[in-house]
Amino acid sequence: MVNKVLSTIVAVCLLMLCACRQETSTGEKEYLPQFHFSVGSGWTGEPSGLVYDNGEYHLFYQYNPADAMYGNIHWGHAVSRDLVQWQIVPVALSPDSLGYLKSGSVVVDKGNTSGLGFGESAPFIAFYTYQTSSGLANNIVMAYSLDKGQTWTKWDKHLLSGNDEQALQYPHVSWSEEFGKWIMTVSKGSSVRFYTSPDCKQWEFKVIFNISKQMEFFGKERISFLSRLKEAISISGCCW
């Protein structure tokens, strides 16, 4: 019985090792995961956006192509039809005079609410912040692409600007079918801020949700974090 259990464990371990081994035709990268995305060289961090358009998934991610450590952050780009097999394509967004690029999100503006698209080509719109030599830049910016993320134009205006030492970070944008507007959530210190927009360019502040204060209720009253969040949005009339 013991031998049978040990044999099963060994077989499972071998299968796991095989699943993690991915040999390329050139033999340059012998150990890469088969079911988890990896770039093979350089440094990669969190995903900055995953969108679906016309039969393809587009993954954008934090990427340093020059070194195997954090810094010099670009936005990498990969394409897949099944979320398993990925083709790495040229870098989407690169650092500029404002600094290197922090994380954010990407949307496909299928209704062309932004007015940036033409014909049947839906614009891809990326939202992000900068990291400068002196720290985090306190602005939300955007860029757009009219060729499915191959080339990008950086918008020359700040969408949102902070006015104190706590930087605006991690803008996440999504379309609300219910309200017919874009909704952006932005992290700032221990709070999450909600904004809405009809066109991805003009944003209106709606409500602030202070996480540290709400967590006090979570512990004392055993009310779920999500319930508190919904309550805050409902009271403010966030998306109306």
MARBA-3410 file (N, C-alpha, C, O; in Angstrom, 1 decimal):
240
0.8,-1.2,0.0,0.0,0.0,0.0,0.9,1.3,0.0,0.6,2.2,-0.7 ~ 1.9,1.2,0.9,2.8,2.4,1.0,3.5,2.6,-0.4,3.7,3.7,-0.8 ~ 4.0,1.5,-1.0,4.7,1.6,-2.3,3.8,2.1,-3.3,4.2,2.9,-4.2 ~ 2.5,1.8,-3.3,1.5,2.3,-4.3,1.3,3.8,-4.1,1.3,4.5,-5.1 ~ 1.3,4.2,-2.8,1.1,5.7,-2.6,2.3,6.4,-3.0,2.2,7.5,-3.7
3.5,5.9,-2.7,4.8,6.5,-3.1,4.9,6.6,-4.6,5.3,7.6,-5.2 ~ 4.4,5.6,-5.3,4.5,5.5,-6.8,3.6,6.6,-7.4,3.9,7.3,-8.3 ~ 2.4,6.8,-6.7,1.5,7.8,-7.2,2.0,9.2,-7.0,1.9,10.0,-7.9 ~ 2.7,9.4,-5.9,3.3,10.7,-5.6,4.4,11.0,-6.6,4.5,12.1,-7.1 ~ 5.2,10.0,-6.8,6.3,10.2,-7.8,5.8,10.5,-9.2,6.3,11.4,-9.9
4.7,9.8,-9.6,4.1,10.0,-10.9,3.6,11.5,-11.1,3.7,12.1,-12.1 ~ 2.9,11.9,-10.0,2.3,13.3,-10.0,3.4,14.3,-10.1,3.3,15.3,-10.9 ~ 4.5,14.1,-9.3,5.7,15.0,-9.4,6.3,15.1,-10.8,6.6,16.2,-11.3 ~ 6.4,13.9,-11.4,7.0,13.9,-12.8,6.1,14.6,-13.8,6.6,15.3,-14.6 ~ 4.8,14.4,-13.6,3.8,15.1,-14.5,3.9,16.7,-14.3,3.9,17.4,-15.3
4.1,17.1,-13.0,4.2,18.5,-12.8,5.5,19.1,-13.4,5.5,20.2,-13.9 ~ 6.6,18.3,-13.3,7.8,18.8,-13.9,7.7,18.9,-15.4,8.2,19.8,-16.0 ~ 7.0,17.9,-16.0,6.9,17.9,-17.4,6.0,19.1,-17.8,6.3,19.7,-18.9 ~ 5.0,19.4,-17.0,4.1,20.5,-17.4,4.9,21.9,-17.3,4.5,22.8,-18.0 ~ 5.9,21.9,-16.5,6.7,23.2,-16.3,7.8,23.3,-17.3,8.5,24.3,-17.5
8.1,22.2,-18.1,9.2,22.2,-19.0,8.7,22.5,-20.4,7.8,21.8,-20.9 ~ 9.3,23.5,-21.0,8.9,23.9,-22.3,10.1,24.2,-23.2,10.8,25.1,-22.9 ~ 10.4,23.3,-24.1,11.6,23.4,-24.9,11.3,24.1,-26.2,10.3,23.8,-26.9 ~ 12.1,25.1,-26.5,12.0,25.8,-27.8,12.8,25.1,-28.8,13.6,24.2,-28.5 ~ 12.5,25.5,-30.1,13.2,24.8,-31.2,14.7,25.1,-31.2,15.5,24.3,-31.7
15.1,26.2,-30.5,16.5,26.6,-30.5,17.2,26.1,-29.2,18.4,26.1,-29.1 ~ 16.4,25.6,-28.3,16.9,25.1,-27.0,17.4,26.2,-26.1,18.1,25.9,-25.1 ~ 17.0,27.5,-26.4,17.5,28.6,-25.5,16.8,28.6,-24.2,17.5,28.9,-23.2 ~ 15.5,28.3,-24.1,14.8,28.4,-22.9,14.2,27.0,-22.6,13.2,26.6,-23.2 ~ 14.8,26.3,-21.7,14.4,24.9,-21.4,13.3,24.8,-20.4,12.5,23.9,-20.4
13.3,25.8,-19.5,12.3,25.6,-18.4,11.4,26.9,-18.3,11.7,27.9,-17.7 ~ 10.3,26.7,-19.0,9.3,27.8,-19.0,7.9,27.1,-18.8,7.7,26.0,-19.3 ~ 7.0,27.7,-18.1,5.7,27.1,-17.8,4.9,27.0,-19.1,5.0,27.9,-20.0 ~ 4.1,25.9,-19.3,3.3,25.7,-20.5,2.0,26.5,-20.4,1.4,26.8,-21.4 ~ 1.5,26.6,-19.2,0.1,27.2,-19.0,0.1,28.5,-18.4,-1.0,29.1,-18.1
1.3,29.1,-18.1,1.3,30.4,-17.5,2.2,31.3,-18.4,3.3,30.8,-18.8 ~ 1.7,32.5,-18.6,2.5,33.3,-19.5,3.8,33.8,-19.0,3.9,34.1,-17.8 ~ 4.9,33.7,-19.8,6.2,34.2,-19.4,6.9,34.8,-20.6,6.5,34.4,-21.7 ~ 7.8,35.7,-20.4,8.4,36.4,-21.5,9.7,35.8,-21.9,10.2,36.0,-23.0 ~ 10.3,35.0,-21.0,11.6,34.3,-21.4,12.8,35.1,-21.1,13.9,34.5,-20.9
12.8,36.4,-21.1,13.9,37.2,-20.8,13.5,38.5,-20.2,12.3,38.9,-20.4 ~ 14.4,39.2,-19.5,14.0,40.5,-18.9,13.2,40.3,-17.6,13.2,39.2,-17.1 ~ 12.5,41.3,-17.2,11.7,41.3,-16.0,10.3,41.5,-16.4,10.0,42.4,-17.2 ~ 9.3,40.8,-15.8,7.9,41.0,-16.0,7.2,41.1,-14.7,7.5,40.3,-13.8 ~ 6.2,42.0,-14.6,5.4,42.1,-13.4,3.9,41.9,-13.7,3.5,41.0,-14.5
3.1,42.6,-13.0,1.6,42.4,-13.1,1.1,42.7,-14.4,1.6,43.6,-15.1 ~ 0.0,42.1,-14.8,-0.7,42.4,-16.0,-1.3,43.8,-15.9,-1.8,44.2,-14.9 ~ -1.2,44.6,-17.0,-1.8,46.0,-17.0,-3.0,46.1,-17.8,-3.6,47.1,-18.0 ~ -3.5,44.9,-18.4,-4.7,45.0,-19.1,-4.9,43.7,-19.9,-4.0,43.2,-20.5 ~ -6.1,43.2,-19.9,-6.5,42.0,-20.8,-7.8,42.3,-21.4,-8.8,42.5,-20.8
-7.8,42.4,-22.8,-9.0,42.7,-23.5,-9.2,41.7,-24.6,-8.2,41.0,-25.0 ~ -10.4,41.6,-25.1,-10.8,40.6,-26.2,-11.3,41.4,-27.3,-12.2,42.3,-27.1 ~ -10.8,41.2,-28.5,-11.3,41.9,-29.7,-11.2,41.0,-30.9,-10.1,40.6,-31.3 ~ -12.3,40.8,-31.6,-12.4,40.1,-32.9,-11.6,38.7,-32.8,-10.8,38.5,-33.7 ~ -11.9,37.9,-31.8,-11.4,36.6,-31.8,-10.0,36.5,-31.1,-9.4,35.4,-31.1
-9.5,37.6,-30.6,-8.1,37.5,-30.0,-8.1,38.2,-28.7,-8.8,39.2,-28.4 ~ -7.3,37.6,-27.7,-7.1,38.2,-26.4,-5.8,39.0,-26.5,-4.8,38.5,-27.1 ~ -5.8,40.2,-26.0,-4.6,41.0,-25.9,-4.2,41.2,-24.5,-5.0,41.8,-23.7 ~ -3.0,40.8,-24.1,-2.5,40.9,-22.8,-1.4,42.0,-22.8,-0.4,41.9,-23.6 ~ -1.5,43.0,-21.9,-0.5,44.0,-21.7,0.0,43.8,-20.3,-0.7,43.6,-19.3
1.3,44.0,-20.1,1.9,43.7,-18.8,3.2,44.6,-18.6,3.8,45.1,-19.5 ~ 3.5,44.7,-17.3,4.7,45.4,-16.9,5.9,44.7,-17.3,6.0,43.5,-17.1 ~ 6.9,45.4,-17.9,8.0,44.7,-18.6,9.2,45.5,-18.7,9.2,46.7,-19.1 ~ 10.3,45.0,-18.2,11.7,45.6,-18.4,12.4,44.7,-19.4,13.0,43.7,-19.0 ~ 12.6,45.1,-20.6,13.2,44.3,-21.6,14.7,44.3,-21.5,15.4,43.5,-22.2
15.3,45.2,-20.7,16.8,45.4,-20.7,17.4,44.7,-19.5,18.6,44.5,-19.5 ~ 16.7,44.3,-18.5,17.3,43.7,-17.3,16.3,42.8,-16.6,15.1,42.9,-16.8 ~ 16.9,41.9,-15.8,16.0,41.0,-15.0,15.7,41.5,-13.7,15.7,40.7,-12.7 ~ 15.4,42.8,-13.6,15.0,43.4,-12.3,14.1,44.6,-12.6,13.9,45.0,-13.7 ~ 13.4,45.0,-11.5,12.4,46.1,-11.6,13.1,47.4,-12.1,14.2,47.7,-11.6
12.4,48.1,-12.9,12.9,49.4,-13.4,12.8,49.5,-14.9,12.6,48.5,-15.6 ~ 12.9,50.7,-15.5,12.8,50.9,-16.9,11.5,50.2,-17.5,11.6,49.5,-18.5 ~ 10.4,50.5,-16.8,9.2,49.7,-17.1,8.5,50.2,-18.4,8.2,51.4,-18.6 ~ 8.3,49.2,-19.3,7.5,49.4,-20.5,6.2,48.6,-20.3,6.0,48.0,-19.3 ~ 5.3,48.7,-21.3,4.2,47.8,-21.4,4.4,46.8,-22.5,4.4,47.1,-23.7
4.6,45.5,-22.1,4.7,44.5,-23.1,3.3,44.1,-23.6,2.3,44.6,-23.1 ~ 3.3,43.3,-24.7,2.1,43.0,-25.4,2.2,41.6,-25.9,3.2,41.2,-26.6 ~ 1.2,40.8,-25.7,1.1,39.4,-26.2,-0.3,39.2,-26.7,-1.3,39.8,-26.2 ~ -0.5,38.3,-27.7,-1.8,38.0,-28.3,-2.0,36.5,-28.2,-1.1,35.7,-28.4 ~ -3.3,36.1,-28.0,-3.7,34.7,-27.9,-5.1,34.5,-28.4,-5.9,35.4,-28.3
-5.4,33.3,-28.9,-6.8,33.0,-29.3,-7.4,32.1,-28.3,-8.6,31.9,-28.3 ~ -6.6,31.5,-27.3,-7.2,30.5,-26.4,-6.7,30.7,-25.0,-7.0,29.9,-24.1 ~ -6.0,31.8,-24.7,-5.4,32.1,-23.4,-4.4,31.1,-22.9,-4.0,31.2,-21.7 ~ -3.9,30.2,-23.8,-2.9,29.2,-23.4,-1.6,29.5,-24.3,-0.5,29.6,-23.7 ~ -1.8,29.5,-25.6,-0.7,29.8,-26.5,-0.6,31.3,-26.8,-1.6,31.9,-27.3
0.5,31.9,-26.4,0.7,33.3,-26.5,1.8,33.6,-27.5,2.8,33.0,-27.5 ~ 1.5,34.6,-28.3,2.5,35.2,-29.2,2.9,36.5,-28.7,2.1,37.5,-28.7 ~ 4.2,36.7,-28.4,4.7,38.0,-27.9,5.0,38.9,-29.1,5.7,38.5,-30.0 ~ 4.4,40.0,-29.1,4.5,41.0,-30.2,5.3,42.2,-29.7,5.6,42.3,-28.5 ~ 5.7,43.1,-30.6,6.5,44.3,-30.1,5.9,45.0,-28.9,4.7,45.1,-28.8
6.8,45.6,-28.1,6.3,46.4,-26.9,5.3,47.4,-27.3,5.4,48.1,-28.4 ~ 4.3,47.6,-26.5,3.2,48.5,-26.8,3.6,49.9,-26.4,3.5,50.8,-27.3 ~ 3.9,50.2,-25.2,4.2,51.5,-24.7,5.6,51.6,-24.0,5.9,50.6,-23.3 ~ 6.3,52.6,-24.3,7.7,52.7,-23.8,7.8,54.0,-22.9,7.0,54.9,-23.0 ~ 8.8,54.0,-22.0,9.0,55.2,-21.2,9.4,56.4,-22.1,9.8,56.3,-23.2
9.1,57.6,-21.5,9.5,58.8,-22.2,10.0,59.9,-21.2,10.4,59.5,-20.2 ~ 10.0,61.1,-21.6,10.6,62.2,-20.8,9.9,62.3,-19.4,10.4,62.9,-18.5 ~ 8.7,61.8,-19.3,7.9,61.9,-18.1,8.2,60.8,-17.1,7.9,60.9,-15.9 ~ 8.9,59.8,-17.5,9.3,58.7,-16.7,8.9,57.3,-17.3,8.6,57.2,-18.4 ~ 9.0,56.3,-16.4,8.5,55.0,-17.0,7.1,54.7,-16.5,6.6,55.4,-15.6
6.5,53.7,-17.1,5.1,53.5,-17.0,4.7,52.5,-15.9,5.2,51.4,-15.8 ~ 3.8,53.0,-15.0,3.2,52.1,-14.0,2.0,51.4,-14.6,1.7,51.5,-15.7 ~ 1.4,50.6,-13.7,0.3,49.7,-14.1,-1.0,50.5,-14.3,-1.1,51.7,-13.8 ~ -1.9,49.9,-15.0,-3.2,50.5,-15.3,-4.1,49.5,-15.9,-4.2,48.4,-15.5 ~ -4.8,49.9,-17.0,-5.8,49.0,-17.6,-6.0,49.5,-19.1,-5.6,50.5,-19.5
-6.6,48.6,-19.8,-6.9,48.8,-21.3,-8.3,48.5,-21.5,-8.9,47.5,-21.0 ~ -9.0,49.2,-22.4,-10.3,48.9,-22.8,-10.4,49.0,-24.4,-9.6,49.6,-25.0 ~ -11.4,48.2,-24.9,-11.7,48.3,-26.3,-13.0,49.1,-26.5,-14.0,48.7,-26.0 ~ -12.9,50.3,-27.1,-14.0,51.2,-27.2,-14.8,50.8,-28.4,-14.8,51.5,-29.5 ~ -15.6,49.8,-28.3,-16.4,49.2,-29.4,-17.4,50.2,-30.0,-17.7,50.1,-31.1
-18.0,51.0,-29.1,-18.9,52.0,-29.6,-18.3,53.3,-30.0,-19.1,54.2,-30.4 ~ -17.0,53.4,-30.0,-16.3,54.6,-30.4,-16.9,55.8,-29.6,-17.0,56.9,-30.2 ~ -17.1,55.6,-28.3,-17.6,56.7,-27.5,-16.6,57.9,-27.4,-16.9,59.0,-27.2 ~ -15.3,57.5,-27.6,-14.2,58.5,-27.5,-14.1,59.3,-28.7,-13.5,60.4,-28.7 ~ -14.6,58.8,-29.9,-14.5,59.5,-31.1,-13.1,59.4,-31.7,-12.7,60.0,-32.7
-12.3,58.5,-31.1,-10.9,58.3,-31.6,-10.8,57.3,-32.8,-9.8,57.3,-33.5 ~ -11.8,56.4,-32.9,-11.8,55.4,-33.9,-12.3,55.9,-35.3,-12.8,57.0,-35.4 ~ -12.1,55.0,-36.3,-12.7,55.3,-37.6,-13.0,54.0,-38.3,-12.4,52.9,-38.0 ~ -14.1,54.0,-39.1,-14.5,52.8,-39.8,-14.9,51.7,-38.8,-15.6,52.0,-37.8 ~ -14.5,50.5,-39.0,-14.8,49.4,-38.2,-13.7,49.1,-37.2,-13.8,48.1,-36.4
-12.7,49.9,-37.1,-11.6,49.7,-36.2,-11.9,50.3,-34.8,-11.9,51.6,-34.7 ~ -12.1,49.5,-33.8,-12.4,50.0,-32.5,-11.1,50.4,-31.8,-10.1,49.6,-31.8 ~ -11.0,51.6,-31.3,-9.8,52.0,-30.6,-9.5,51.2,-29.3,-10.4,51.0,-28.5 ~ -8.2,50.9,-29.1,-7.8,50.4,-27.8,-7.4,51.6,-27.0,-6.6,52.5,-27.5 ~ -7.8,51.7,-25.8,-7.4,52.9,-24.9,-6.8,52.4,-23.7,-7.3,51.6,-22.9
-5.5,52.9,-23.4,-4.8,52.5,-22.2,-4.8,53.6,-21.2,-4.6,54.8,-21.5 ~ -4.9,53.3,-19.9,-4.9,54.2,-18.8,-3.8,53.8,-17.9,-3.6,52.7,-17.5 ~ -2.9,54.8,-17.5,-1.8,54.5,-16.6,-1.2,55.7,-15.9,-1.7,56.8,-16.1 ~ -0.2,55.5,-15.1,0.5,56.6,-14.4,2.0,56.5,-14.7,2.4,55.5,-15.3 ~ 2.7,57.5,-14.3,4.2,57.4,-14.5,4.9,57.3,-13.2,4.4,57.6,-12.1
6.1,56.7,-13.3,7.1,56.7,-12.2,8.2,57.6,-12.6,8.9,57.4,-13.6 ~ 8.5,58.6,-11.8,9.6,59.5,-12.1,10.8,59.3,-11.2,10.7,58.5,-10.3 ~ 11.9,60.0,-11.4,13.1,59.8,-10.6,12.9,60.2,-9.1,13.5,59.8,-8.2 ~ 11.9,61.1,-9.0,11.6,61.6,-7.6,10.4,60.9,-7.0,10.0,61.2,-5.8 ~ 9.8,60.0,-7.6,8.7,59.3,-7.1,7.5,59.1,-8.1,7.7,59.2,-9.3
6.3,58.8,-7.6,5.2,58.6,-8.4,4.6,60.0,-8.9,4.5,60.9,-8.2 ~ 4.4,60.0,-10.2,3.7,61.2,-10.8,2.2,61.2,-10.4,1.6,60.1,-10.5 ~ 1.7,62.3,-10.1,0.3,62.3,-9.5,-0.7,62.6,-10.6,-1.6,63.5,-10.4 ~ -0.6,61.9,-11.8,-1.5,62.2,-12.9,-2.0,60.9,-13.5,-1.2,59.9,-13.6 ~ -3.2,60.8,-13.9,-3.7,59.7,-14.8,-3.7,60.1,-16.2,-4.2,61.2,-16.6
-3.0,59.3,-17.1,-2.9,59.7,-18.5,-3.4,58.5,-19.3,-3.8,57.5,-18.8 ~ -3.5,58.8,-20.6,-4.0,57.7,-21.5,-3.3,57.7,-22.8,-2.7,58.7,-23.2 ~ -3.4,56.6,-23.5,-2.9,56.5,-24.9,-3.9,55.6,-25.7,-4.6,54.9,-25.1 ~ -3.9,55.8,-27.0,-4.8,55.0,-27.8,-4.2,54.4,-29.0,-3.2,54.9,-29.5 ~ -4.7,53.3,-29.4,-4.2,52.6,-30.6,-5.4,52.3,-31.6,-6.5,52.0,-31.2
-5.1,52.5,-32.9,-6.1,52.2,-33.9,-5.8,51.0,-34.7,-6.4,50.7,-35.7 ~ -4.7,50.3,-34.3,-4.4,49.0,-35.0,-4.1,47.9,-34.1,-3.2,47.1,-34.2 ~ -5.1,47.7,-33.1,-5.1,46.6,-32.2,-3.8,46.5,-31.4,-3.3,45.4,-31.1 ~ -3.3,47.7,-31.0,-2.2,47.7,-30.0,-0.9,47.6,-30.6,0.1,47.5,-29.9 ~ -0.8,47.7,-31.9,0.6,47.7,-32.6,1.3,49.0,-32.4,2.5,49.0,-32.1
0.6,50.1,-32.6,1.2,51.4,-32.4,0.3,52.2,-31.6,-0.9,52.0,-31.6 ~ 0.8,53.2,-30.8,0.1,54.0,-29.9,0.3,55.5,-30.0,1.5,55.9,-30.3 ~ -0.7,56.2,-29.7,-0.6,57.7,-29.6,-0.9,58.1,-28.2,-1.9,57.8,-27.7 ~ 0.1,58.8,-27.5,-0.1,59.2,-26.2,-0.9,60.5,-26.1,-0.6,61.5,-26.8 ~ -2.0,60.5,-25.4,-2.9,61.7,-25.3,-2.1,62.8,-24.6,-1.4,62.6,-23.6
-2.2,64.0,-25.1,-1.4,65.1,-24.6,-2.0,65.9,-23.4,-1.5,66.9,-23.0 ~ -3.1,65.3,-22.8,-3.7,66.0,-21.6,-3.8,65.0,-20.5,-3.9,63.8,-20.7 ~ -3.7,65.5,-19.3,-3.9,64.6,-18.1,-5.4,64.4,-17.9,-6.2,65.4,-18.0 ~ -5.8,63.2,-17.7,-7.2,62.9,-17.5,-7.6,63.3,-16.0,-8.7,63.9,-15.8 ~ -6.7,63.0,-15.1,-7.0,63.4,-13.7,-5.6,63.8,-13.1,-4.6,63.2,-13.4
-5.7,64.7,-12.2,-4.5,65.2,-11.5,-4.7,65.3,-10.0,-5.8,65.8,-9.5 ~ -3.8,64.7,-9.2,-3.9,64.8,-7.7,-3.4,66.2,-7.3,-2.6,66.9,-8.0 ~ -3.7,66.5,-6.0,-3.3,67.8,-5.5,-2.6,67.7,-4.1,-2.6,68.7,-3.4 ~ -2.1,66.5,-3.8,-1.4,66.4,-2.5,-0.3,65.3,-2.7,-0.1,64.8,-3.8 ~ 0.3,64.9,-1.6,1.4,63.9,-1.7,1.0,62.5,-2.0,1.8,61.7,-2.4
-0.3,62.2,-1.8,-0.7,60.8,-2.1,-1.0,60.7,-3.6,-1.9,61.3,-4.1 ~ -0.3,59.8,-4.2,-0.4,59.7,-5.7,-1.6,58.9,-6.1,-2.0,58.0,-5.4 ~ -2.2,59.3,-7.2,-3.2,58.5,-7.9,-2.5,57.3,-8.6,-1.5,57.5,-9.2 ~ -3.1,56.1,-8.4,-2.5,54.9,-8.9,-3.5,53.9,-9.4,-4.7,53.9,-9.1 ~ -3.0,53.0,-10.3,-3.7,51.8,-10.7,-5.1,52.1,-11.3,-6.1,51.6,-10.8
-5.3,53.0,-12.3,-6.6,53.3,-12.8,-7.1,52.0,-13.5,-6.5,51.4,-14.4 ~ -8.3,51.7,-13.2,-9.0,50.5,-13.8,-10.3,51.1,-14.4,-11.2,51.6,-13.7 ~ -10.5,50.9,-15.7,-11.6,51.4,-16.5,-12.4,50.2,-17.0,-11.9,49.3,-17.6 ~ -13.8,50.3,-17.0,-14.6,49.3,-17.6,-15.9,50.0,-18.0,-16.3,51.1,-17.5 ~ -16.6,49.4,-18.9,-17.9,50.0,-19.4,-19.1,49.4,-18.7,-19.1,48.2,-18.5
-20.0,50.2,-18.2,-21.2,49.8,-17.5,-22.4,49.8,-18.5,-22.8,50.9,-18.9 ~ -22.9,48.7,-18.8,-24.0,48.6,-19.7,-25.2,49.2,-19.0,-26.1,49.8,-19.6 ~ -25.3,49.0,-17.7,-26.4,49.4,-16.9,-26.6,50.9,-16.9,-27.7,51.5,-17.0 ~ -25.5,51.7,-16.8,-25.5,53.1,-16.7,-25.1,53.8,-18.0,-25.2,55.0,-18.1 ~ -24.6,53.0,-19.0,-24.2,53.6,-20.2,-23.0,54.6,-20.1,-23.0,55.6,-20.8
-22.1,54.3,-19.2,-20.9,55.1,-19.0,-19.7,54.3,-18.7,-19.8,53.1,-18.3 ~ -18.6,54.9,-18.8,-17.3,54.3,-18.4,-17.1,54.6,-16.9,-17.4,55.7,-16.4 ~ -16.7,53.6,-16.2,-16.4,53.8,-14.7,-14.9,53.5,-14.5,-14.3,52.5,-14.9 ~ -14.3,54.5,-13.8,-12.9,54.3,-13.4,-12.7,54.3,-11.9,-13.3,55.1,-11.2 ~ -12.0,53.3,-11.5,-11.6,53.2,-10.1,-10.1,53.6,-10.0,-9.3,53.1,-10.8
-9.7,54.4,-9.0,-8.4,54.8,-8.8,-8.0,54.7,-7.4,-8.7,55.0,-6.5 ~ -6.8,54.1,-7.1,-6.3,54.0,-5.8,-5.6,55.2,-5.4,-4.8,55.8,-6.1 ~ -5.8,55.7,-4.1,-5.1,56.8,-3.6,-5.0,56.6,-2.1,-6.0,56.7,-1.4 ~ -3.8,56.4,-1.6,-3.6,56.1,-0.2,-4.4,54.9,0.2,-4.2,53.8,-0.4 ~ -5.2,55.0,1.2,-6.0,53.9,1.7,-7.4,54.0,1.2,-8.4,53.4,1.7
-7.6,54.7,0.1,-9.0,54.9,-0.4,-9.1,54.5,-1.9,-8.1,54.4,-2.6 ~ -10.3,54.3,-2.3,-10.6,54.0,-3.8,-11.5,55.1,-4.2,-12.6,55.3,-3.6 ~ -11.2,55.8,-5.3,-12.0,56.8,-5.9,-12.7,56.3,-7.1,-12.2,55.6,-7.9 ~ -14.0,56.8,-7.3,-14.8,56.4,-8.4,-15.1,57.6,-9.3,-15.4,58.7,-8.8 ~ -14.9,57.4,-10.6,-15.2,58.5,-11.6,-16.0,57.8,-12.7,-16.0,56.6,-13.0
-16.7,58.7,-13.4,-17.5,58.2,-14.6,-17.2,59.1,-15.8,-16.8,60.3,-15.6 ~ -17.4,58.6,-17.0,-17.2,59.4,-18.2,-18.0,58.8,-19.3,-18.3,57.6,-19.4 ~ -18.5,59.7,-20.2,-19.2,59.2,-21.4,-18.3,58.9,-22.5,-18.7,58.2,-23.5 ~ -17.0,59.3,-22.5,-16.2,59.2,-23.6,-14.7,58.8,-23.4,-13.9,58.9,-24.3 ~ -14.4,58.5,-22.1,-13.0,58.1,-21.7,-12.1,59.3,-21.6,-10.9,59.1,-21.3
-12.6,60.5,-22.0,-11.7,61.7,-22.0,-12.0,62.7,-20.9,-11.1,63.3,-20.3 ~ -13.3,62.9,-20.6,-13.7,63.8,-19.6,-14.3,63.0,-18.4,-15.3,62.2,-18.6 ~ -13.6,63.1,-17.2,-14.0,62.3,-16.1,-14.6,63.1,-15.0,-14.1,64.2,-14.7 ~ -15.6,62.6,-14.4,-16.3,63.3,-13.3,-16.2,62.5,-12.0,-16.6,61.3,-12.0 ~ -15.7,63.1,-10.9,-15.6,62.4,-9.6,-17.0,62.1,-9.1,-17.9,63.0,-9.1
-17.1,60.9,-8.5,-18.4,60.5,-7.9,-18.4,60.2,-6.5,-19.2,60.7,-5.7 ~ -17.5,59.4,-6.0,-17.5,59.0,-4.6,-16.1,58.5,-4.2,-15.3,58.0,-5.1 ~ -15.8,58.6,-2.9,-14.6,58.1,-2.4,-14.9,57.0,-1.4,-15.8,57.2,-0.6 ~ -14.2,55.9,-1.4,-14.5,54.8,-0.5,-13.2,54.6,0.3,-12.2,54.1,-0.3 ~ -13.2,54.9,1.6,-12.0,54.8,2.4,-11.9,53.4,3.0,-12.7,53.0,3.8
-10.9,52.7,2.5,-10.8,51.3,2.9,-10.5,51.1,4.4,-11.2,50.3,5.1 ~ -9.6,51.9,5.0,-9.3,51.8,6.4,-10.5,52.0,7.3,-10.6,51.3,8.3 ~ -11.3,53.0,7.0,-12.5,53.2,7.8,-13.5,52.1,7.7,-14.1,51.7,8.6 ~ -13.7,51.7,6.4,-14.7,50.7,6.2,-14.3,49.3,6.8,-15.2,48.5,7.2 ~ -13.0,49.1,6.9,-12.6,47.8,7.5,-12.9,47.7,9.0,-13.0,46.6,9.6
-13.1,48.9,9.6,-13.5,48.9,11.0,-14.9,48.3,11.2,-15.1,47.5,12.1 ~ -15.8,48.6,10.2,-17.1,48.1,10.2,-17.0,46.6,10.0,-17.8,45.8,10.5 ~ -16.1,46.2,9.1,-16.0,44.8,8.7,-15.7,44.0,9.9,-16.2,42.9,10.1 ~ -14.8,44.5,10.8,-14.5,43.7,12.0,-15.5,43.8,13.1,-15.8,42.8,13.8 ~ -16.2,44.9,13.3,-17.1,45.1,14.4,-18.5,44.6,14.1,-19.1,44.0,15.0
-19.0,44.8,12.9,-20.3,44.5,12.6,-20.5,43.3,11.7,-21.6,42.8,11.4 ~ -19.4,42.7,11.3,-19.4,41.5,10.4,-20.2,41.8,9.1,-20.8,40.9,8.6 ~ -20.1,43.0,8.7,-20.7,43.3,7.4,-19.6,43.2,6.3,-18.5,43.7,6.4 ~ -20.0,42.5,5.2,-19.0,42.2,4.2,-18.4,43.5,3.6,-19.1,44.5,3.5 ~ -17.2,43.4,3.2,-16.5,44.5,2.5,-17.3,45.0,1.3,-17.5,46.1,1.0
-17.7,44.0,0.5,-18.5,44.2,-0.7,-19.8,45.0,-0.5,-20.2,45.9,-1.2 ~ -20.5,44.6,0.6,-21.7,45.2,1.0,-21.5,46.7,1.3,-22.3,47.5,0.9 ~ -20.4,47.0,2.0,-20.1,48.4,2.3,-19.8,49.2,1.1,-20.2,50.3,1.0 ~ -19.1,48.5,0.2,-18.8,49.2,-1.1,-20.0,49.6,-1.9,-20.2,50.7,-2.4 ~ -20.9,48.6,-2.0,-22.2,48.8,-2.7,-23.0,49.9,-2.1,-23.6,50.7,-2.8
-23.0,49.9,-0.7,-23.7,50.9,0.0,-23.2,52.3,-0.3,-24.0,53.2,-0.5 ~ -21.9,52.4,-0.3,-21.3,53.7,-0.5,-21.6,54.3,-1.9,-21.9,55.5,-2.1 ~ -21.6,53.4,-2.9,-21.9,53.8,-4.3,-23.3,54.1,-4.4,-23.7,55.1,-5.1 ~ -24.2,53.4,-3.8,-25.6,53.6,-3.9,-26.0,54.9,-3.3,-26.8,55.7,-3.8 ~ -25.5,55.3,-2.1,-25.8,56.5,-1.4,-25.3,57.7,-2.2,-26.0,58.7,-2.2
-24.2,57.6,-2.9,-23.6,58.7,-3.6,-24.3,58.9,-5.0,-24.2,60.0,-5.6 ~ -25.1,57.9,-5.4,-25.6,58.0,-6.8,-24.5,58.0,-7.8,-24.5,58.8,-8.7 ~ -23.5,57.1,-7.6,-22.2,57.1,-8.3,-22.4,57.3,-9.8,-21.7,58.1,-10.4 ~ -23.2,56.5,-10.4,-23.2,56.4,-11.8,-24.4,57.1,-12.5,-24.7,56.9,-13.6 ~ -25.1,58.0,-11.7,-26.3,58.6,-12.3,-25.9,60.0,-12.9,-26.8,60.7,-13.4
END
